[in-house]
Amino acid sequence: PLELEAKQCVRAMARDVTVRVHTDRRLVETKAMLEAIIAASPAGIGAMDLQGRVTLWNQAAADIFGFTIDELRARRFPGMTEQDLDDTLASVQRGESLLAQEVRRTRKDGADIDILLSRAPLRDGGGTIVGAMGVFVDVTEQRRLHGQVVSAQRMEGIGRLAGGIAHDFNNILAVVMGVGALLQEDAQGSVRDDLADILAAAERAKGLTQQL
């Protein structure tokens, strides 16, 4: 209220907050969009503070590690030894990031899994590091299948080598057996018996190469 020239008036001040309102609205929309992306991501996404406590945990992360967000509240990041976690926090505080590095982690049920991990420091509005954000993909099954493929390729290579050796050895045996049979026709006595032993041994060797 204000009295002006004997009249009772009201003094008011106004400020244009359109920009602030639009900014706040955009922040809310951006936050909602990021939350939707994190929730829908097929990759596990998790964040922790500088004490290693979980601050973000999406459903994919829960599926990979077997821990729900409710089980992890106020707890340190799962799947790592205390030493690994301390080393990770030290790396984060130095501002270091990781891109698609394969690491071994442990599920809630105790099973070891192979994880493809990408990690970056989290900063506040002033640029100070306050934690870390990680994105992880379970590649355990892919590694198992890759191992089977490598094993099959190795066995295929051994098979080709063995087949080649057997083929060449069969050719050698064919010469031995052919010449031995010709000599046996003209041989007499003990020499003929010796040639018979040679041919019998060559026949057994032929059977072995067929098995090979």
C-alpha positions as CSV (number, residue, x, y, z in Angstrom):
1,P,0.0,0.0,0.0
2,L,1.1,3.6,-0.7
3,E,-0.4,6.9,-0.1
4,L,0.2,9.3,-2.9
5,E,-1.2,12.9,-3.0
6,A,-3.8,11.9,-0.3
7,K,-4.9,8.9,-2.3
8,Q,-4.5,5.3,-1.3
9,C,-2.6,3.4,-4.0
10,V,-0.9,0.1,-4.4
11,R,2.6,-0.1,-5.5
12,A,3.6,-3.3,-7.5
13,M,6.7,-4.6,-9.2
14,A,6.8,-7.2,-12.0
15,R,9.6,-9.2,-13.5
16,D,9.5,-11.1,-16.7
17,V,10.3,-14.8,-15.9
18,T,9.4,-16.2,-19.3
19,V,13.0,-17.3,-20.0
20,R,13.3,-18.9,-16.6
21,V,10.0,-20.8,-16.9
22,H,11.0,-22.0,-20.4
23,T,14.4,-23.1,-19.1
24,D,12.8,-24.9,-16.2
25,R,10.4,-26.6,-18.5
26,R,13.2,-27.7,-20.8
27,L,15.2,-29.1,-17.9
28,V,12.2,-31.1,-16.8
29,E,11.7,-32.4,-20.3
30,T,15.4,-33.3,-20.7
31,K,15.4,-35.0,-17.3
32,A,12.3,-37.1,-18.3
33,M,13.9,-38.0,-21.7
34,L,17.2,-39.1,-20.0
35,E,15.3,-41.2,-17.5
36,A,13.4,-42.8,-20.3
37,I,16.6,-43.6,-22.2
38,I,18.2,-45.1,-19.1
39,A,15.1,-47.2,-18.4
40,A,14.8,-48.4,-22.0
41,S,18.5,-49.1,-22.5
42,P,19.4,-52.7,-23.3
43,A,22.8,-52.0,-21.8
44,G,23.3,-51.9,-18.0
45,I,23.7,-48.3,-16.7
46,G,24.9,-47.5,-13.2
47,A,26.4,-44.6,-11.3
48,M,28.1,-44.2,-8.0
49,D,29.4,-41.5,-5.7
50,L,33.0,-41.0,-4.6
51,Q,32.4,-43.5,-1.7
52,G,31.4,-46.2,-4.2
53,R,27.8,-46.1,-3.2
54,V,25.2,-46.8,-6.0
55,T,23.2,-43.7,-7.1
56,L,21.7,-45.0,-10.3
57,W,20.8,-48.5,-11.4
58,N,18.6,-49.4,-14.4
59,Q,16.7,-52.6,-15.1
60,A,19.3,-53.9,-17.5
61,A,21.9,-53.6,-14.8
62,A,19.7,-55.5,-12.4
63,D,19.2,-58.2,-15.0
64,I,23.0,-58.5,-15.6
65,F,24.1,-58.5,-11.9
66,G,21.0,-59.9,-10.2
67,F,20.8,-57.0,-7.7
68,T,17.7,-54.7,-7.7
69,I,18.1,-51.0,-7.0
70,D,16.3,-51.5,-3.6
71,E,19.0,-54.1,-2.6
72,L,21.7,-51.6,-3.5
73,R,20.6,-48.4,-1.8
74,A,23.4,-47.0,0.4
75,R,25.6,-50.0,-0.6
76,R,28.8,-50.0,-2.5
77,F,28.9,-50.9,-6.2
78,P,28.4,-54.7,-6.6
79,G,30.4,-57.3,-8.5
80,M,33.8,-56.0,-7.6
81,T,36.4,-56.7,-4.9
82,E,37.0,-53.9,-2.4
83,Q,40.5,-53.4,-3.9
84,D,39.1,-53.2,-7.5
85,L,36.5,-50.7,-6.3
86,D,39.1,-48.5,-4.5
87,D,41.3,-48.6,-7.6
88,T,38.3,-47.6,-9.7
89,L,37.4,-44.7,-7.4
90,A,41.1,-43.5,-7.5
91,S,41.0,-43.6,-11.3
92,V,37.7,-41.7,-11.4
93,Q,39.0,-38.9,-9.1
94,R,42.0,-38.5,-11.5
95,G,39.4,-37.8,-14.3
96,E,40.2,-41.0,-16.2
97,S,37.6,-42.7,-18.5
98,L,37.3,-46.2,-20.0
99,L,35.9,-47.2,-23.4
100,A,34.7,-50.7,-24.1
101,Q,37.2,-52.5,-21.8
102,E,36.5,-56.1,-21.0
103,V,36.5,-56.9,-17.3
104,R,35.5,-59.8,-15.1
105,R,32.7,-59.3,-12.5
106,T,30.6,-61.4,-10.2
107,R,26.8,-61.8,-10.1
108,K,24.7,-61.9,-7.0
109,D,24.5,-65.7,-7.3
110,G,28.4,-65.9,-7.3
111,A,28.8,-66.6,-11.0
112,D,31.6,-64.9,-12.8
113,I,30.6,-62.9,-15.9
114,D,32.5,-61.0,-18.6
115,I,31.5,-57.4,-19.0
116,L,32.3,-54.9,-21.7
117,L,32.6,-51.7,-19.6
118,S,32.7,-48.0,-20.5
119,R,33.0,-45.5,-17.7
120,A,33.4,-41.7,-17.3
121,P,33.6,-39.3,-14.3
122,L,30.4,-37.5,-13.3
123,R,30.8,-33.7,-12.6
124,D,28.6,-31.2,-10.9
125,G,27.7,-27.8,-12.2
126,G,31.1,-26.4,-11.2
127,G,33.0,-29.1,-12.9
128,T,34.0,-31.0,-9.7
129,I,34.1,-34.8,-10.0
130,V,31.3,-36.2,-7.8
131,G,31.2,-39.8,-9.0
132,A,31.2,-42.0,-12.0
133,M,28.8,-43.3,-14.6
134,G,29.2,-46.7,-16.2
135,V,27.7,-48.5,-19.1
136,F,28.1,-52.3,-19.2
137,V,27.2,-55.2,-21.5
138,D,27.3,-58.8,-20.5
139,V,29.4,-60.6,-23.2
140,T,29.8,-63.9,-21.3
141,E,27.7,-65.9,-23.8
142,Q,29.5,-64.3,-26.8
143,R,32.9,-65.2,-25.2
144,R,31.7,-68.8,-24.7
145,L,30.6,-69.0,-28.3
146,H,33.8,-67.4,-29.5
147,G,35.8,-70.0,-27.6
148,Q,33.7,-72.8,-29.2
149,V,34.3,-71.4,-32.7
150,V,38.1,-71.0,-32.0
151,S,38.2,-74.6,-30.7
152,A,36.3,-75.9,-33.8
153,Q,38.6,-74.0,-36.1
154,R,41.6,-75.4,-34.3
155,M,40.2,-79.0,-34.6
156,E,39.5,-78.3,-38.3
157,G,43.1,-77.3,-38.8
158,I,44.4,-80.4,-37.1
159,G,42.0,-82.5,-39.2
160,R,43.3,-81.0,-42.4
161,L,46.9,-81.5,-41.3
162,A,46.2,-85.1,-40.3
163,G,44.4,-85.8,-43.5
164,G,47.3,-84.4,-45.5
165,I,49.8,-86.5,-43.6
166,A,47.7,-89.6,-44.0
167,H,47.4,-89.0,-47.8
168,D,51.2,-88.5,-48.2
169,F,52.0,-91.5,-46.0
170,N,49.5,-93.7,-48.0
171,N,51.4,-92.8,-51.1
172,I,54.7,-93.9,-49.5
173,L,53.2,-97.1,-48.3
174,A,51.8,-97.8,-51.8
175,V,55.4,-97.7,-53.1
176,V,56.7,-99.9,-50.3
177,M,53.9,-102.5,-50.8
178,G,54.2,-102.5,-54.6
179,V,58.0,-102.9,-54.6
180,G,57.8,-105.5,-51.8
181,A,55.2,-107.5,-53.7
182,L,57.4,-107.5,-56.8
183,L,60.5,-108.6,-54.8
184,Q,58.5,-111.3,-53.0
185,E,57.7,-113.0,-56.3
186,D,61.4,-113.8,-57.0
187,A,62.6,-114.1,-53.4
188,Q,63.3,-117.4,-51.7
189,G,63.7,-118.7,-48.2
190,S,64.3,-116.3,-45.3
191,V,64.3,-113.3,-47.7
192,R,60.8,-114.1,-48.8
193,D,59.7,-114.5,-45.1
194,D,61.3,-111.1,-44.3
195,L,59.5,-109.5,-47.2
196,A,56.2,-111.0,-46.0
197,D,56.8,-109.4,-42.6
198,I,57.5,-106.0,-44.3
199,L,54.3,-106.2,-46.3
200,A,52.3,-107.2,-43.2
201,A,53.7,-104.2,-41.3
202,A,52.9,-102.0,-44.3
203,E,49.4,-103.3,-44.4
204,R,48.9,-102.5,-40.7
205,A,50.4,-99.0,-41.3
206,K,47.8,-98.5,-44.0
207,G,45.0,-99.4,-41.6
208,L,46.4,-96.8,-39.1
209,T,46.5,-94.1,-41.8
210,Q,42.9,-94.8,-42.6
211,Q,41.9,-94.3,-39.0
212,L,43.9,-91.1,-38.9
